[in-house]
């Protein structure tokens, strides 16, 4: 009985060993699971020569209407209203971030940190409409910026409660007087773009014919000084970011002064918009991670409405009439007309542009 019991135990043990061995062998020889296969897939990201960055549907449409046909590419993390990037056969793409600081930053981070595109050598053209200082430009004028200044990073008290000798209720964060210089605590207060790229973009576009409208002409005629009452032309001046829409002579003067302070008197304020400091801050983060090049960013803003009223008009009337001032349609069209020469030159002369902004115009 003891021999039979031992033999049964031997058979049982041998059988278990064989089962375990067979399972191990089958696992090793079986085709990889989906998860295993995914880990071995080499992702080939789509290379992009130019990424045109727009903020809302009409800014995107002017490019989409002209440069197709397009491939539509879904990118996780983009705005729910604008979830796709459109790319043509020349490796020119158009994305829409949605409006405002938060949308611009999150959409740009989603784009640059996705595995859909290879953006390491991509040139980014931020192209959107803006308010414009009538002492620097006019309705429809597109302006290439060298400096991006954040107007929102300030302290503010209601102007009705400000000290009598203050010109406005604005003051630098941590300051005790309006003349105190700002401290760069957030590291996004002001950015200097690649001036060589801005100069090439301006040179390529400064003589292009620009669009206009009868409504814009009628609004301009109410201003008694130039360049406000002149037809649009391509400019080179700087842009101010703020999620707060504003209008008025006094706040316009603060915008001019704030730009000078944050650029050490090198910048000239001329357009106001919501997104550009946020967009560029995201691109800098991506560049530090080796996913983009912040030296390949150009910013073009076109005047859709004036930032301050004409004589006899109130600041609120100026602010609330932006849609009827007539500047939006020509501003959007002129983003395309002024931006296209740079896009075309990069694409046509890619071997010159591929390794960085050229020393001279190709």
Secondary structure as UniProt FT lines:
FT   HELIX           2..29
FT   HELIX           34..40
FT   STRAND          46..47
FT   STRAND          50..54
FT   HELIX           57..67
FT   STRAND          71..74
FT   TURN            76..77
FT   TURN            80..81
FT   STRAND          84..87
FT   TURN            89..90
FT   STRAND          92..96
FT   HELIX           101..112
FT   STRAND          117..118
FT   TURN            120..121
FT   STRAND          123..132
FT   TURN            134..136
FT   TURN            139..140
FT   STRAND          142..144
FT   STRAND          147..150
FT   STRAND          155..156
FT   HELIX           159..161
FT   TURN            164..165
FT   STRAND          170..171
FT   TURN            173..174
FT   TURN            178..179
FT   STRAND          190..192
FT   HELIX           195..205
FT   TURN            206..207
FT   HELIX           214..220
FT   TURN            221..222
FT   TURN            226..229
FT   STRAND          235..236
FT   STRAND          238..241
FT   HELIX           249..262
FT   TURN            263..265
FT   STRAND          269..273
FT   HELIX           276..288
FT   TURN            289..290
FT   HELIX           294..296
FT   STRAND          297..306
FT   TURN            311..312
FT   HELIX           315..320
FT   TURN            321..324
FT   HELIX           327..348
FT   HELIX           350..353
FT   TURN            354..355
//
